[in-house]
């Protein structure tokens, strides 16, 4: 069993344990959605031009349990699953004919499975918090050529230009942020948070170099108590 598969298995075991724990005393589960943006290295495609950073839309689940017997507030220990339903999308352009034309969309997918700690200050209706997390960052990339380029390729070379998929190795990364929750009832609360992800990703091919794939996101979610 190689290292990558072992990391995936460990991550799945961790999140499964936390979901099981969340079914018992002081457990909670949250759902969230948000908007984020890449903060990748500027020479992402290996040339002298600077990329324009791309947005993405994450959705996810947080589950775990609260240690509420703290004098300052509450510590939440849990796990998080975070998936970019709209991936980072970079436009590839080149000088063709009379000016720049779009050639393709390069889409980088991101899925995060990891552990999460939130330190909440206060036990009232408004509770600010800081959060720290870490885990496995997964997902590949897709290169989707424009219909115009596919037609030109067919006309000039009499060949079909197919979209491509790129495998990217699983990487371990970290995230940190802050936010606040607002109680809406005895067991339900609304929360907002800002998260910054720090991770390097490497294409799964020979002699490939890793790239800085940091990114940030703002989440809005609802937490439900399970007891």
Secondary structure, DSSP 8 states (H G I E B T S, - for coil): --HHHHHHHHHHHHHHHHHHHTTSTTEEEEEEEEEEEE---TTTTSSSS-----EEEEEEEEEEEEE---SSEEEEEEEEEEEEEE-EEEEEEEEETTEEEEEEEEEE--EEEEEEEEEEE-SSSEEEEEEEEEEEEE--EEEEE-HHHHHHHHHHHS-----EEE-B--EEEEEEEEEEEEE-SSSEEEEEEEEEEE-EEEBSSTT--EEE--EEEEEEEEEEE--
